[in-house]
Amino acid sequence: MQHPDFAREVVIALSTCPDDPTARSIAAALVQERLATCVNRVPGVASTYFWDGRLQDESEILLIIKTSAARVADLQRRLKELHPYELPELIVLPVIGGNEGYLQWVREGVEKERHTE
């Protein structure tokens, strides 16, 4: 059984992109659509993997996506729609602690309805 506040738990999702324009476009869409509060783009990632029966060695952009557990399913769906890869990477990691003010900012950034003051 999941903890009652599980949906509000902050998670980090990782994905890679083939180039900077793709990474920028995906990051902007995820933030604008409130599927992520913040997306860091880390250039210069060297990825080595097997694909199509061949060893690949490519330069990629790593996306570090800050969101909540409640938004992961929608994030995954949208990432598949936006991403040029046949099989886009999506790995979701739990956040076990941190600056509570920052974590609250992440939670609020992906709430479906914004609270107005």
N, C-alpha and C positions, 0 to 999 in steps of 0.2 A: 504494500500500500504506500502511495506517495504521500509525502508531507503536505499538509494543506496549502502551504505557501510555495509549493514546488513551481507552479506556473510563473511566479514572480522571481524565481532564482535567476541570477545573471549567469549567462554562459558565453563562452568564446567559441565562435565557429571559424574554421579555417578553410580557405579555398584558394586555388591558384588560377591565374589567367595567363594567356599567351603574350599579352602586350599591355602597354600603359593605356592606350585608348579604351580597350575592353575593360580593364580594371577600373578606370575612372567612371565609365558608363554604368557598370554594375554597382559600384560603390554608391554613386549618386542615386540610382533607382532604389536601392535597398534603404537608404536613409530617407529619401523623399516619401517612400511608401510606408515608413515607420516599421520596417522589418528589422532595422538596426538603428541604434542610436549613433554609432560611430563605426567607421570602417577605415582601418589603416592599410595603406598600400606600401608594401615593402618590395622595392625593385631588386634585381640582381640575384634572385633565388635560382640556384642551379639544381635541376631535377633530373635524376637518373632513374629510369623505370623501363619495364618491358611493355610494349604496346604493338599490336599487329604482328606479334611474333619476332619483333626486333628490339634490341636494346636501344633506347632513346636517351639522349642527353640534351636537354633544352634549358634555355633561360626563361624564367617565368616571373610573374609578379604575384606575391603572396598577399591575400586579403586576410586581415585579422578583423573579424566581425563581432562587435559587442551587441548582444541582444538578450532576450529573456527566454527561458525554457518554453513559455507559452507561444512564442513566435517562431519556433524552430520549424514546425511543419509547413507554415506559410513561406518561410524563408527558403526551405528546400524546394518547394514547388516553383517559386519565382526564380530562384537561381537556375533551375533546369530550363526555364523559359528564356532567360536572358543569356545564358552561357553558350559560347560557340563549341565547346568540347562535347563530344558524344557522351562522355561519362565525367561530368564535372566533379571535382573533389569537394566533399563537404564532410568535415570532421568536427564534431561538437564536443567541447570539453567543459566540465563543470568549473565554476569559480568558487573556491572554498573560503575566500575572504578577500579583504582589501579595504580601501578607503570607503567607508560606508556612505559618505556624501556622494562620491563618484558612482558607486553602485546604485544609489537611489536615482541619480541622474540617468543612468542607463535604463533602469526600470521605467521611469517616467517617459523617456524618449520613445519607447515602443508600445506604450499603452494605446489601445485603439481609440480612446477618446482623451484628449488633453484636458487637464484641469486648468481652468482659468482663474486668475486671482482677481 
